[in-house]
Amino acid sequence: MVFGDVISLIKLLFVKDKELYVFIHRITGFYPHRIDLYQLAFVHRSKPVQLPDGHWANNERLEYLGDAVLDLVVADYLYHQYPTKHEGFLTSMRAKIVQRESLNRVGCSLHLDSHVRASSHSSSHNSYINGNAVEALVGAIYLDRGYQACRKFVVERIIRDHFDLNSLVNTEQNYKSRLIEWTQKFHVNIEFELVDTYNDRDNNPVFKTAVLLGGVFAADSTGYSKKESHQGASRKAYERLKTDAMFREQVLATVSPVADDASAQL
């Protein structure tokens, strides 16, 4: 046993949240320096905690940070894994890994739900709590251990343990990535516009997003997260491009020179 491990075990004797301390070691391979970051990473906004300074807090700030770090690590990993692939391919692959459904499966596999603090109403209406916790956990690791340790966790415990990249190459489950690939291929400008937000009867936030292709309204959709609403709108827009030739021509007409309609089939 190395000296650092001995120190960590001594700390374990005095740490308040021993169960979480051991849990983090089991899924990351290291003992936390700041257990408070990991405690906060598992606090859903539906059940905030009061900090020593009197402020109420949840994991949304860590989730925001983790989302950005996760995007960077996955993008960097794919960039070096596929040195000859174009931007559209890399964008699509990254989207398949970081999409909410994928991260939720990762969170369930890591058993993050056993430590997530959330109200019963939110647990029943928001199926992505575990995925959100994955992002918050990544944010906590980044702040606690730095970028290299965070990259190691994302690559080894998220990408390699939970994704078969060869299978991902041959599947297209993410409508947003498919739509983005199509727009990049034909140089069509794509915009996702948040058009409305409101709370449902259980006070869960609902987001409504519209997708515009070349400035032309394509579709809109609602979801319990912005990413979910993006997916729904992308699915509708993609299906519309496949089935509505007049709409497809209208979108392609925004590009100069106009792409040949036959070559723009999906």
Backbone as a ProteinNet text record, in pm:
[ID]
protein_1_A
[PRIMARY]
MVFGDVISLIKLLFVKDKELYVFIHRITGFYPHRIDLYQLAFVHRSKPVQLPDGHWANNERLEYLGDAVLDLVVADYLYHQYPTKHEGFLTSMRAKIVQRESLNRVGCSLHLDSHVRASSHSSSHNSYINGNAVEALVGAIYLDRGYQACRKFVVERIIRDHFDLNSLVNTEQNYKSRLIEWTQKFHVNIEFELVDTYNDRDNNPVFKTAVLLGGVFAADSTGYSKKESHQGASRKAYERLKTDAMFREQVLATVSPVADDASAQL
[TERTIARY]
85	0	88.5	63.7	145.6	107.7	197.1	177.5	46.7	15.4	-106.8	-230.9	-232.2	-347.3	-362.2	-247.7	-252	-314.7	-272.8	-329.2	-478.9	-521	-662.8	-742.6	-686.8	-757.2	-766.9	-662.4	-668.3	-778.4	-787.2	-893	-1030	-1041.8	-1169.5	-1223.2	-1132.8	-1174.3	-1247.1	-1218.4	-1272.7	-1376.6	-1386.6	-1480.6	-1624	-1711.6	-1850	-1926.3	-1913.9	-1990.5	-1903.2	-1878.7	-1788.4	-1840.4	-1973.9	-2032.7	-2006.5	-2027.6	-2003.1	-1853.9	-1770.9	-1625.6	-1579	-1628.8	-1592.2	-1652.2	-1774.9	-1842.7	-1763.9	-1719.6	-1642.6	-1512	-1448.5	-1326.3	-1354.6	-1467	-1499.8	-1522.3	-1585.5	-1617.3	-1510.1	-1422.6	-1319.9	-1179.3	-1156.5	-1022.4	-940.5	-995.5	-923.9	-1018.4	-957.8	-1035.6	-1050.1	-1166	-1186.6	-1098	-1053.8	-989.5	-1097.4	-1199.6	-1309.8	-1441.5	-1481	-1603.4	-1725.9	-1718.3	-1833.9	-1875.4	-1777.8	-1810.8	-1895.7	-1862.5	-1935.5	-2072.3	-2078.9	-2208	-2302.9	-2250.6	-2333.2	-2367.5	-2278.6	-2301.9	-2426.7	-2469	-2584.5	-2708.5	-2708.1	-2824.1	-2903.6	-3018.2	-3103.9	-3171.2	-3203.7	-3261.9	-3395.5	-3462	-3591.1	-3577.7	-3454.4	-3433.1	-3300.8	-3291.2	-3164.5	-3122.5	-2993.5	-2939	-2890.2	-2889.7	-2842.6	-2694.7	-2614.7	-2471.2	-2438.7	-2316.3	-2278.6	-2295.7	-2283.4	-2298.6	-2444.4	-2537.2	-2679.5	-2745.5	-2666.7	-2723.3	-2776.1	-2880.9	-2934	-2869.5	-2833	-2759.6	-2804.6	-2778.4	-2802.9	-2691	-2707.1	-2596.5	-2596.6	-2682.1	-2693.9	-2567.3	-2497	-2372.2	-2265	-2255.7	-2160.6	-2199.6	-2329.4	-2378	-2337.1	-2351	-2310.4	-2161.7	-2079.6	-1935.2	-1900.5	-1961.9	-1934.3	-1973.6	-2083.3	-2128.8	-2021	-1961.7	-1858.1	-1731.5	-1690.6	-1569.8	-1590.1	-1708.6	-1740	-1733.8	-1790.5	-1785.3	-1640.1	-1556.9	-1417	-1342.5	-1357.7	-1285.2	-1327.4	-1458.5	-1507.5	-1460.8	-1467.3	-1421.9	-1273.5	-1193.6	-1049	-1020.7	-1091.9	-1071	-1106.1	-1220.4	-1262.2	-1170.6	-1123.4	-1032.4	-907.8	-853.6	-733.2	-765.7	-883.9	-924.2	-952.5	-1004.6	-1041	-971.2	-841.3	-762.3	-800.3	-873.2	-906.2	-1053.4	-1133.3	-1276.5	-1306.4	-1414.2	-1451	-1529.9	-1551.3	-1616.1	-1755.3	-1832.7	-1969.1	-1972.4	-1881.3	-1872.5	-1838.3	-1736.9	-1695	-1805.8	-1877.4	-1988.5	-2098.5	-2128.9	-2232.9	-2194.4	-2069.4	-2023.4	-2024.6	-1980.4	-1980.8	-2123.2	-2215	-2353.8	-2414.3	-2377.6	-2430.7	-2381.8	-2261.2	-2205.1	-2260.9	-2271.3	-2309.4	-2458.8	-2536	-2680.5	-2737.4	-2846.9	-2902.2	-2937.6	-2993.1	-3030	-2906.8	-2797.4	-2674.7	-2618.3	-2610.1	-2555.6	-2645	-2773.8	-2863.5	-2835.1	-2808.3	-2772.9	-2640.8	-2545.3	-2418	-2441.3	-2523.8	-2552.8	-2617.9	-2710	-2775.3	-2674.7	-2586.9	-2487.2	-2389.2	-2357.2	-2266.9	-2338.8	-2471.3	-2554.8	-2552.4	-2547.9	-2550.7	-2683.6	-2789.3	-2921	-2923.2	-2829.8	-2827.7	-2780.9	-2726.5	-2678	-2745.9	-2826.1	-2892.4	-3002.4	-3002.7	-3103	-3203.1	-3325.6	-3428.5	-3565.5	-3661.4	-3797.9	-3860.1	-3958.7	-4023	-4092.6	-4149.2	-4217.1	-4118.8	-4001.5	-3901.8	-3848.9	-3832.2	-3781.6	-3875.6	-4006.1	-4103.1	-4120.4	-4097.3	-4121.6	-3994.8	-3879.5	-3754.6	-3672	-3674.9	-3605.2	-3456.4	-3407.4	-3266.8	-3189.8	-3243	-3174.3	-3037	-3027.2	-2898.4	-2799.1	-2848.7	-2762	-2711.5	-2798.9	-2757.9	-2652.3	-2669.7	-2573.6	-2437.3	-2435.3	-2307.7	-2232.1	-2301.9	-2238.2	-2188.9	-2272.3	-2232.2	-2111.1	-2108.4	-1994	-1866.9	-1876.3	-1760.1	-1712.3	-1806.9	-1770.5	-1700.6	-1749.5	-1688.8	-1546.6	-1527.5	-1394.2	-1297.6	-1345.2	-1260.6	-1212.7	-1304.4	-1267	-1180.5	-1205	-1135.1	-997.6	-987.4	-864.7	-796.6	-862.5	-801	-836.8	-792.4	-834.2	-786.3	-660.6	-607.8	-680.9	-707.6	-782	-924	-981.7	-1117.2	-1119.6	-1021.1	-1013.2	-1000.7	-918.3	-899	-1031.7	-1108.3	-1237.4	-1333	-1343	-1436.5	-1399	-1271.3	-1226.5	-1244.4	-1198.5	-1197.8	-1330.6	-1398	-1517.9	-1646.9	-1639	-1760.2	-1749.2	-1650.5	-1642.4	-1610.4	-1497.6	-1454.1	-1541.9	-1592.8	-1674	-1817.5	-1868.4	-2011.2	-2045	-1944.3	-1975.1	-1886.8	-1951.2	-1880.8	-1875.4	-1760.5	-1750.1	-1778.5	-1740.6	-1769.1	-1919.2	-1992.4	-2138.5	-2198.2	-2143	-2193.9	-2176.2	-2066	-2041.9	-2153.1	-2205.1	-2304.4	-2448.8	-2469.3	-2605.6	-2626.7	-2750.3	-2783.7	-2910.3	-2895.6	-3010.1	-3034	-2934.6	-2944.9	-2990.4	-3114.5	-3169.8	-3102.6	-3062.1	-2995.2	-2864.7	-2787.8	-2661	-2684	-2788.5	-2819.5	-2859.1	-2936.8	-2979.7	-2861.2	-2773	-2655	-2564.9	-2546.7	-2464.8	-2522.1	-2655	-2718.3	-2695.9	-2713.4	-2697.5	-2552.2	-2457.5	-2316.9	-2282.8	-2341.6	-2314.3	-2360.5	-2476.2	-2531.7	-2521	-2438.4	-2407.3	-2532.6	-2624.3	-2746.7	-2727	-2763.2	-2752.2	-2860.5	-2821.6	-2917.3	-2917.4	-3037.4	-3051.4	-3152.2	-3119.1	-3212.5	-3253.1	-3381.3	-3431.8	-3525.5	-3491.8	-3578.8	-3694.9	-3815.6	-3929.6	-4020	-4007.5	-4093.7	-4039.7	-4063	-4035	-4150.1	-4187.9	-4295	-4282.8	-4356.9	-4354.6	-4480.4	-4464.3	-4581.8	-4649.1	-4752.5	-4829.3	-4751.9	-4639.1	-4554	-4434.5	-4443.2	-4340.5	-4208.3	-4211.3	-4092.2	-4084.5	-3967.3	-3956.3	-3972.2	-4042	-4061	-4005.3	-3931.1	-3867.9	-3927.5	-3953.9	-4003.6	-3900.6	-3851.1	-3747.3	-3795.1	-3762	-3789.5	-3657.1	-3657.2	-3538.1	-3566.4	-3472	-3483.3	-3370.1	-3403.4	-3305.2	-3297.7	-3183.1	-3170.6	-3268.2	-3303.2	-3399	-3544	-3567.5	-3702.8	-3745.5	-3862.1	-3910.7	-3929.6	-3872.5	-3882.2	-3973.8	-3957.2	-4037.7	-4009.9	-4095.6	-4068	-4109.8	-4061.9	-4091.7	-4065.3	-4129.8	-4109.1	-4037.2	-3975	-3906.8	-3874.1	-3838.2	-3803.1	-3658.7	-3587.5	-3455	-3441.2	-3347.8	-3326.5	-3280.3	-3194.4	-3143.8	-3256.7	-3349.8	-3462.6	-3549.8	-3572.9	-3654.3	-3580.9	-3447.4	-3367.9	-3383.2	-3378.3	-3392.6	-3528.5	-3634	-3769	-3787.9	-3740.5	-3752.2	-3669.1	-3550.6	-3463.4	-3526.9	-3589.4	-3655.7	-3765.3	-3847.9	-3956.7	-3902.3	-3797.6	-3740.2	-3677.4	-3607.9	-3541.9	-3644.5	-3749.5	-3855.7	-3925.1	-3939.6	-4002.5	-3915.8	-3785.3	-3695	-3704	-3724.2	-3733.1	-3861.9	-3970.7	-4102.9	-4163.6	-4112.4	-4172.7	-4074.2	-4088	-3994.3	-3998.4	-4118.3	-4130.5	-4057.5	-4071	-4001.6	-3851	-3804.9	-3661.9	-3608.3	-3683.4	-3641.7	-3637.6	-3734.4	-3739.1	-3614.8	-3574.5	-3456.2	-3330.3	-3318.3	-3200.3	-3191.4	-3305.5	-3306.2	-3240.2	-3219.9	-3153.2	-3002.8	-2954.4	-2810.6	-2779.4	-2667.2	-2626.2	-2487.5	-2473.5	-2580.1	-2670	-2791.5	-2886.8	-2835.7	-2838.1	-2795.2	-2893.6	-2843.9	-2932	-3020.6	-3152	-3249.8	-3224.8	-3188.2	-3168.4	-3052.7	-2949.3	-2835	-2860	-2969	-2999	-3091.8	-3121.7	-3206.9	-3140.3	-3222.4	-3169	-3168.1
-119.5	0	124.4	217.7	337	435.5	533.9	630.6	708	746.8	823.5	746.4	616.1	533.9	524.8	519.3	514.3	641.4	755.8	884	888	836.9	836.8	749.9	636.4	547.9	610	683.8	754.8	860.1	932.9	1033.2	967.4	848.1	778.2	753.5	738	713.1	833.3	952.2	1074.4	1143.5	1104.8	1171.6	1139.7	1239.2	1222.2	1125.7	1143.3	1062.9	947.9	848.9	738.8	659.9	640.1	560.3	624.6	755.8	825.7	827	843.5	845.2	715.1	603.2	472	453.4	500.3	487.8	560.8	682.9	759.3	686.7	628.7	552.9	432.8	368.3	248	279.8	392.8	421.5	504.7	570.3	654.6	599.9	519.8	469.6	558.4	669.8	756.6	801.2	843.4	896.5	1048	1102.6	1247.2	1329.8	1443.7	1542.6	1627.1	1660.8	1744	1668.1	1601.4	1521.6	1608.7	1737	1827	1846.8	1843.1	1858.7	1742.1	1623.1	1503.6	1495.1	1541.8	1548.4	1639.5	1754.5	1849.8	1797.3	1717.2	1664.2	1577.4	1523.1	1433.9	1499.1	1631.7	1704.9	1762.6	1703.4	1753.5	1883.6	1967.3	2098.2	2087.2	1971.7	1954	1937	1912.2	1892.1	1955.5	2089.6	2158.1	2145.2	2172.1	2168.1	2307.8	2334.8	2463.9	2453.7	2540.2	2541.1	2611	2592.8	2658.3	2810.3	2872	3018	3061.1	2964.7	2997	2988.3	2978.9	2970.9	2828.9	2822.8	2693.8	2657.2	2531.3	2491.7	2355.2	2329.2	2198.3	2171.8	2068.4	2027	2093.1	2193.8	2249	2320.6	2388.2	2454.8	2352.2	2245.6	2139	2068.9	2054.8	1993.3	2077.2	2208.6	2301.3	2286.5	2283.1	2269.5	2133	2027.7	1892.4	1871.4	1933.4	1924	1977.2	2092	2152.2	2066.9	2017.3	1934.3	1803	1744.7	1618.9	1637.1	1745.6	1773.7	1783.9	1852.8	1870.7	1737.7	1658.8	1531	1436.1	1426	1335.8	1383.2	1514.9	1569.4	1540.9	1561	1536	1388.2	1302.1	1157.6	1112.7	1156.9	1116.7	1175.4	1297.6	1362.5	1276.6	1222	1139.3	994.6	949.2	811.8	796.6	903.9	899.7	1014.5	1000.7	1111	1150.7	1066.6	1099.8	1135	1130.8	1155.9	1305.6	1342.1	1483.1	1532.1	1662.7	1727.9	1672.6	1649.3	1600.1	1465.9	1376	1245.2	1259.9	1342.3	1360.9	1423.6	1519.4	1584.3	1484.1	1399.3	1298	1197.6	1151.6	1054.8	1114.2	1237.4	1301.6	1315.2	1353.9	1371.1	1240.9	1129.4	999.5	961.5	1005	971.3	1061.6	1191.3	1285.8	1314	1253.6	1277.8	1228.2	1289.7	1265.4	1118.9	1052.5	912	825.2	853.1	775.6	797.1	922.9	952.2	896.1	891.9	834.9	686	616.4	474.8	456.5	546.8	540.9	561.6	660.8	688.5	571.4	506	387.8	274.5	254.2	148.1	171.5	298.3	332.8	338.1	318.5	319.5	454.6	562.1	694.3	721.7	653	673.7	642.4	557.9	522	638.3	742.1	857.1	988.2	987.9	1110.8	1149.4	1274	1329.4	1408.6	1358.7	1424.6	1394.5	1483.4	1459.7	1347.6	1280.8	1169.6	1216.4	1338.5	1391.7	1408.5	1465.7	1486.7	1355.1	1258.2	1127.5	1062	1082	1017	1089.4	1222.8	1299.8	1325.1	1327.1	1354.7	1227.7	1163.9	1036.1	1054	1178.5	1204.1	1249.7	1226.8	1267.9	1202.4	1073.5	1004.6	1060.5	1095.2	1155.6	1291.4	1369.5	1498.6	1480.6	1375.4	1348.2	1308.9	1240.7	1206.8	1335	1430.9	1557.9	1631.4	1632.6	1699.2	1629.7	1496.7	1420.8	1456.4	1467.8	1507	1645.9	1736.4	1869.9	1864.7	1779	1765.8	1710.1	1608.6	1549.5	1652.9	1731.8	1835.6	1935.3	1979.6	2075.7	2012.7	1887.2	1819.6	1769	1715.5	1645.9	1703.5	1797.1	1856.4	1785.7	1843.7	1796.5	1655.3	1623.1	1493.1	1377.8	1392.2	1288	1278.6	1395.1	1397.3	1330.9	1359.7	1297.5	1146	1100.6	957.4	890.7	953.1	898.3	891.5	999.5	1003.6	898.9	890.3	796.9	652	621.1	481.4	434.3	517.5	471.7	506.8	603.1	637.4	586.2	633.9	597.1	448.7	403.4	265.7	161.4	193.8	95.5	86.2	190.4	193.2	211.7	231.7	255.8	169.5	103.7	31.7	127.4	189.7	292.5	236.4	112	52.1	40.7	7.9	0.4	138.3	237.5	373.5	425.3	387.2	430.9	381	262.1	200.3	224.5	305.2	336.3	486.2	525.2	666.5	689.5	681.4	697.3	842.7	927.9	1064.5	1153.9	1197.7	1276.4	1412.4	1470.7	1600.3	1587.9	1482.7	1465.1	1434.3	1358.3	1327.4	1454.3	1538.3	1663.6	1756.5	1764.5	1849.6	1800.8	1669.4	1614.3	1654	1646.7	1681.3	1828.6	1915.7	2059.4	2094	2024	2050.2	2003.2	1892	1838	1933.8	1998.4	2086.4	2234	2263.6	2401.9	2482.7	2417.5	2483.5	2530.4	2653.2	2706.3	2644.7	2600.1	2540	2618.2	2646	2719.7	2648.6	2641.9	2592	2710.6	2739	2858.6	2820	2860.8	2836.7	2935	2884.2	2972.2	2986.9	2894.3	2904.7	2815.9	2858.5	2776.1	2794.4	2687	2693.5	2572.8	2572	2461.1	2377	2245.1	2159.1	2161.4	2080.6	2088.8	2038.5	1965.9	1924.4	2017.2	2133.8	2238.2	2198.5	2100.7	2066.6	2158.9	2214.4	2303.5	2227.8	2290.2	2233.4	2334.1	2284.8	2370	2340.5	2446.9	2432.4	2492.6	2410.2	2452.1	2438	2536.9	2531.3	2517.7	2441.9	2430.3	2497.2	2582.3	2653.3	2607.8	2579.2	2537.1	2643.9	2709.7	2819.5	2931.5	2947.7	3049.8	3008.5	2888.8	2837.6	2751.7	2779.8	2698.8	2554.7	2461.1	2319.5	2242.9	2263.8	2190.1	2245.9	2207.8	2240.9	2123.4	2124.8	2015.5	2061.1	1993.6	2024	1908.2	1938.2	1835.2	1885.6	1793.2	1830.2	1877.3	1884.8	1946.4	2009	2104	2165.7	2061.7	1969.1	1866.7	1776.8	1744.6	1660.8	1731.7	1862.4	1937.9	1951.5	1962.8	1967.5	1837.5	1724.8	1594.7	1580.4	1619.1	1606.2	1691	1816.1	1905.4	1853.7	1799.5	1746.4	1626.3	1539.2	1421.5	1463.2	1559.4	1606	1671.6	1752.5	1821.6	1721.9	1623	1523.6	1441.3	1399.2	1323.4	1408.4	1537.6	1627.1	1640.3	1649	1654.8	1528	1414.4	1287.2	1273.6	1328.7	1301.3	1417.4	1538	1656.2	1717.7	1682.3	1728.6	1880.1	1938.9	2083.9	2157.1	2105.3	2166.7	2154.7	2037.2	2016.5	2115	2135.1	2229.3	2371.3	2404.2	2537.4	2562.6	2461	2474.5	2486.9	2401.4	2404.3	2532.5	2595.6	2721.2	2834.6	2815.2	2918.6	2914.6	2808.3	2792.8	2836.8	2901.9	2943.5	2885	2809.8	2772.9	2665.5	2651	2554.4	2414	2332.2	2192.8	2115.6	2020.5	1935.7	1853.7	1857.5	1792.5	1642.8	1581.8	1436.6	1398.8	1484.6	1453.3	1484.5	1554.8	1595.9	1498.7	1385.9	1287.3	1234.7	1199.6	1148.7	997.4
0	0	0	-92.7	-103	5.6	28.3	136.3	120.3	-4.5	-29.2	10.7	-14	23.3	175.1	244.9	391.6	445.6	391.5	435.3	409.2	291.6	256	351.8	390.6	483	621.5	661.4	790.1	786.8	673.5	658.1	667.1	612.2	609.6	750.9	847.3	985.2	1044.9	990.2	1048.4	960.4	833.4	744.1	784.3	769.8	812.8	722.8	592.8	497.7	445.8	531	494.1	374.3	369.1	261.4	125.8	116.2	-9.7	-41	59.1	42	-23.7	26.7	-27.7	-167	-185.6	-314.7	-424.3	-395.9	-494.2	-527.7	-428.4	-454	-543.4	-520.6	-597.5	-744.9	-774.8	-915.4	-985.2	-909.1	-971.4	-955.6	-850.9	-826.1	-734.9	-689.2	-595.3	-483.2	-372.4	-261.1	-278.6	-249.2	-265.5	-172.6	-223.3	-136.7	-69.1	-146.9	-94.7	-109.9	-5	-10.4	-30.2	9.6	-2.7	-148.3	-240.1	-382.7	-431.8	-386.4	-429.4	-361.1	-239.4	-171.4	-249.5	-292.4	-367.2	-506.1	-565.2	-700.4	-707	-594.1	-592.6	-531.9	-524.3	-471.6	-587.7	-618.9	-724.4	-680.8	-777.5	-744.3	-671.3	-683	-617.1	-465.4	-418.4	-275.1	-234.2	-242.2	-214.7	-68.6	-45.1	90.6	128.5	256.8	305.4	340.6	280.8	304.2	436.2	487	612.6	610.4	491.5	484	475.6	481.7	481.1	345.5	237.9	103.6	76.2	-6.4	-49.9	-183.3	-199.7	-320	-368.9	-497.9	-559.5	-659.1	-740.6	-828.2	-965.9	-988.5	-1122.9	-1169.2	-1078.4	-1118.1	-1153.5	-1074.7	-1106.1	-1235.9	-1258.1	-1381.8	-1502.9	-1490.2	-1596.6	-1628.1	-1524	-1543	-1601.5	-1545.4	-1593.4	-1737.6	-1779.3	-1917.9	-2012.1	-1977	-2061.5	-2062.9	-1946.1	-1938.2	-2013.7	-1998.5	-2067.3	-2218.1	-2268.6	-2411.8	-2459.7	-2382.3	-2420.5	-2422.5	-2316.9	-2307.8	-2419.9	-2442.6	-2547.1	-2684.2	-2707.9	-2836.1	-2857.5	-2754.2	-2762.5	-2788	-2716.9	-2731.9	-2873.9	-2925.4	-3059.6	-3167.4	-3144.7	-3240.2	-3262.5	-3155.7	-3167.6	-3205	-3170.1	-3203.1	-3352.3	-3414.7	-3557.3	-3630.7	-3657.8	-3714.6	-3856.6	-3929.1	-4068.4	-4087.9	-3981.6	-3995.3	-3996.7	-4068.2	-4082.8	-3961.1	-3960.4	-3845.5	-3818.3	-3923.8	-3905.5	-3834.8	-3872.1	-3807.4	-3660.3	-3629.2	-3490.3	-3406.9	-3465.3	-3395.6	-3364.5	-3461.6	-3443.9	-3335.6	-3338.1	-3239	-3098.5	-3087	-2955.4	-2902.7	-2990	-2948.5	-2898.1	-2961.2	-2919.2	-2779.7	-2745.2	-2614.4	-2505.1	-2532	-2426.1	-2421	-2511.2	-2505.6	-2373.1	-2331.2	-2198.1	-2175.6	-2277.8	-2263.3	-2234.4	-2305.2	-2286.2	-2146.6	-2103.2	-1971	-1861.1	-1886	-1785.9	-1766.9	-1877.7	-1868.3	-1793	-1817.9	-1746.5	-1597.1	-1563.3	-1423	-1352.7	-1422.1	-1364.5	-1344.6	-1443.6	-1435.3	-1320.4	-1295	-1185.3	-1051	-1053.8	-932.7	-861.2	-941.6	-881	-811.2	-856.5	-798.1	-648.8	-603.1	-461.2	-374.1	-438.1	-361.9	-400.8	-507.3	-551.2	-453.2	-414.9	-323.7	-407.5	-420.1	-501.2	-443.7	-473.2	-427.7	-509.6	-453.7	-523.7	-649.9	-648.6	-768	-882.7	-853.6	-958.9	-1011.2	-921.7	-965	-1063.5	-1045	-1132.2	-1264.8	-1265.3	-1387.6	-1468.1	-1402.2	-1472.6	-1480.6	-1596	-1611.2	-1632.3	-1631.3	-1659.1	-1536.1	-1417.9	-1296.3	-1286.2	-1321.7	-1314.6	-1416.4	-1534.8	-1635.4	-1591.3	-1528.9	-1475.3	-1366.7	-1285.4	-1177.4	-1233.6	-1348.5	-1412.8	-1446.4	-1507.4	-1543	-1418.5	-1312.2	-1188.1	-1125.6	-1134.6	-1081.9	-1157.4	-1288.6	-1368.4	-1325.9	-1301.4	-1254.2	-1119.5	-1030.4	-897.7	-908	-993.1	-1010.6	-1066.5	-1162.2	-1222.6	-1117.1	-1030.2	-926.9	-818	-789.1	-679.9	-720.9	-841.5	-881.9	-1005.8	-1075.2	-1192.3	-1321.9	-1432.6	-1564.5	-1595.7	-1566	-1605.9	-1537.4	-1407.4	-1336	-1389.2	-1422.6	-1477.1	-1613.8	-1697.4	-1830	-1818.2	-1723.8	-1702.8	-1665.3	-1578	-1536.8	-1655.8	-1732.6	-1845.8	-1950.4	-1983.4	-2087.2	-2042.4	-1920.1	-1876.4	-1820.5	-1741.3	-1672.1	-1744.7	-1839.4	-1915.3	-2058.3	-2132.4	-2274.9	-2292.9	-2237.9	-2264.2	-2195.7	-2077.3	-2004.6	-2055.4	-2119.1	-2150.5	-2297.6	-2383.1	-2524.4	-2614.9	-2709.9	-2815.7	-2935.3	-2955.1	-3058.7	-3197.6	-3222	-3352.8	-3376.8	-3271.6	-3285.1	-3304.7	-3232.7	-3246.7	-3389	-3450.8	-3588.7	-3680.9	-3650.6	-3738.1	-3696.2	-3592.6	-3549.6	-3550.6	-3574.3	-3577.3	-3495.3	-3364.3	-3277.8	-3239	-3257.3	-3213.3	-3328.8	-3320.7	-3430.8	-3443.7	-3333.7	-3342.4	-3419.4	-3391.2	-3461.5	-3609.3	-3638.6	-3779	-3853.6	-3786.4	-3848.7	-3870.9	-3771.1	-3783.2	-3896	-3906.6	-4016.2	-4151.4	-4165	-4292.7	-4324	-4224.6	-4249.5	-4282.1	-4220	-4251.2	-4392	-4432.1	-4565.6	-4674.2	-4652.1	-4755.1	-4718.9	-4617.2	-4580	-4544.6	-4476.1	-4431.6	-4287.4	-4261.1	-4125.7	-4036.6	-3916.2	-3824	-3693.8	-3641.3	-3516	-3426.3	-3297.5	-3196.5	-3110.4	-3109.3	-3041.9	-2927.8	-2806.4	-2691.1	-2699.9	-2723.5	-2746.4	-2624.7	-2527.3	-2409.5	-2297.5	-2174.3	-2056.3	-1958.4	-1893.5	-1794.1	-1702	-1593.6	-1499.4	-1513.5	-1502.5	-1505.7	-1368.2	-1350.2	-1226.3	-1104.4	-1128.2	-1017.4	-1000.4	-1067.3	-1059.1	-1124.1	-1215.2	-1293.1	-1414.3	-1445	-1560.9	-1692.4	-1787	-1920.9	-2021.2	-2118.2	-2218.2	-2356.7	-2431.1	-2568.3	-2662.8	-2754.5	-2847.4	-2991.1	-3073.1	-3216.8	-3290.7	-3400.2	-3483.7	-3617.2	-3661.3	-3788.6	-3879.9	-4003.2	-4102.9	-4210.7	-4218.5	-4313.1	-4282.9	-4156.7	-4117.2	-4133.7	-4187	-4210.3	-4090.7	-4034.3	-3922.5	-3969.2	-3892.7	-3929.1	-3834.6	-3702.9	-3605.6	-3466.9	-3371.9	-3232	-3144.3	-3019.2	-2927.3	-2784.1	-2689.2	-2548.1	-2479.3	-2365.2	-2287.4	-2148.9	-2059.6	-1922.6	-1910.3	-2020.8	-2026.1	-2164.4	-2177.3	-2308	-2409.1	-2364	-2455.4	-2504.3	-2414.3	-2453.5	-2556.7	-2536.2	-2632.5	-2765.8	-2761.9	-2885.5	-2963.6	-2891	-2955.7	-3023.2	-2951.1	-3006.1	-3130	-3124.2	-3239.9	-3357.1	-3327	-3432.4	-3500.6	-3420.7	-3478.7	-3575.8	-3533.4	-3619.9	-3746.3	-3730.2	-3846.5	-3943.7	-3888.7	-3973.1	-4050.2	-3981.2	-4048.1	-4154.7	-4126.6	-4224.8	-4349.6	-4330.8	-4445.7	-4530.7	-4463.6	-4534.7	-4614.7	-4563.3	-4621.3	-4699.8	-4680.4	-4742.5	-4841.4	-4969	-5071.5	-5087.9	-5078.9	-5095	-4981.8	-4861	-4747.1	-4764.5	-4808.8	-4830.1	-4934	-5042.6	-5146.4	-5091.7	-5005.6	-4945.6	-4859.5	-4784.6	-4700.1	-4785.8	-4887.3	-4973.1	-5054.9	-5077.3	-5152.9	-5075.4	-4945.9	-4865.9	-4884.5	-4950.6	-4973.4	-5115.2	-5134	-5268.2	-5299	-5411	-5504	-5446.3	-5499.4	-5447.9	-5471.3	-5364.5	-5377.8	-5460.9	-5536.5	-5616.4	-5525.5	-5552.1	-5462.8	-5452.9	-5563.5	-5562.7	-5469	-5466.2	-5382.7	-5236.5	-5210.3	-5072.4	-5002.5	-5065.9	-5001.3	-4875.6	-4773.9	-4648	-4649.1
[MASK]
++++++++++++++++++++++++++++++++++++++++++++++++++++++++++++++++++++++++++++++++++++++++++++++++++++++++++++++++++++++++++++++++++++++++++++++++++++++++++++++++++++++++++++++++++++++++++++++++++++++++++++++++++++++++++++++++++++++++++++++++++++++++++++++++++++++++++

